[in-house]
């Protein structure tokens, strides 16, 4: 049985990936900023809740201690993320409306948070016989692809480009681990005010597949359900 931690797992893609992985017989920790929401989500899918705010050093360190005390970790799924350019009313801020605070907030969660979690859980992953890291990215992180895309978002795609760089460099540094970026596709979640055209069941598929890669699987790559995506 593989032990897996998913950040941002109390809803959306994180929750659905947890559901599928628990159903496949794995032990899954559901990381959530809100303790009560995390508890309810874990009860819903049969996993284990752990309070984890990727923007807070103490929270991440405490989560790592809890997972270590329970036996360790094989797979880390960095799923927690925000899209600060889209307001609560669904209004999108383009380049002219983008503020430094939107950029800072986005990068702090999506990039710095990913690195913070990786740093805290690396010692546990290094003790696993088949360690895996899945960084949830976006198709908007493809520089060659976004030039042909009609989106004018800046902060969110920039953050996911940076996540892809983290993937590449960590994969080089830790060749014994399978470390990849995945693109779930345009999935209907709170992140996009449920404007996505595919279900969370569909979107979580590539996350689950990447989480269960064996030692001979790819590493340092960027792919979706159909295969490799150009950087």
Residue, then its C-alpha position, 0 to 999 in steps of 0.5 A: x500500500x502506497x502512502x500519499x499526501x495531497x495538498x489542497x485536498x478538501x475540494x475539487x481536483x485534490x478531493x477527487x484524486x484522493x477519492x480515486x486513490x483511496x478506492x484503489x487501496x492506498x493510504x491518502x492524507x488530505x491536506x487542507x488549510x481549514x481543519x473542519x473542511x479537511x476533516x469532512x473531506x477525509x471522512x467523505x473519501x475514507x482518507x486521513x485529514x492533516x492541517x496544511x497551509x502551504x503558505x505557512x512554515x509552521x503548518x507545513x512543518x507540523x504536517x510533515x511531523x504528523x505524516x512522519x510519526x504515522x509511518x512516512x510518505x511515498x507520494x507527494x501531490x502538490x495540488x494546492x493553488x489559487x488564481x488571484x486574477x479571477x475575483x469572487x464574482x468571476x471577473x478576470x483581471x487582464x494585464x492592465x488590471x494586474x496588480x503586484x499584490x495579485x502576482x505576489x499572492x499567486x506566486x506565494x501559494x503556487x510556487x513558494x508554497x510548492x517549494x516549501x512543501x517539497x523541502x519539508x517532505x523531502x526527507x520522508x520521500x527519500x526514505x521511500x523505496x519508490x518516491x514520487x512527486x506530482x506537481x499540478x501545473x496547467x496547460x497555460x504554462x506551456x510557453x509555446x502553447x499560450x502564444x496561441x491561446x486567447x487567455x490574457x491571464x498573467x499571474x497564474x500562467x507565470x506561476x505554473x511556468x515556475x512550477x514546471x521549472x521546479x519540476x525539471x530542476x528537482x528531477x535532475x537533483x533527485x534522479x531516484x524519484x519520479x517528479x513530474x508536472x501534470x496538466x489536468x485539463x480545463x476542469x470545472x472547479x472553484x478555481x475557475x468558478x466552475x467554467x471548465x468543460x470537464x468533470x473533476x473525475x476526468x481531470x483527476x485521472x492524470x494526477x492519479x496516474x502520475x501519483x502511481x508511477x513506478x520506478x521505471x516511469x518518466x521523470x522531469x516531464x510535463x504531460x496531460x492525459x494524452x501525453x507529453x506537452x511542449x514546454 
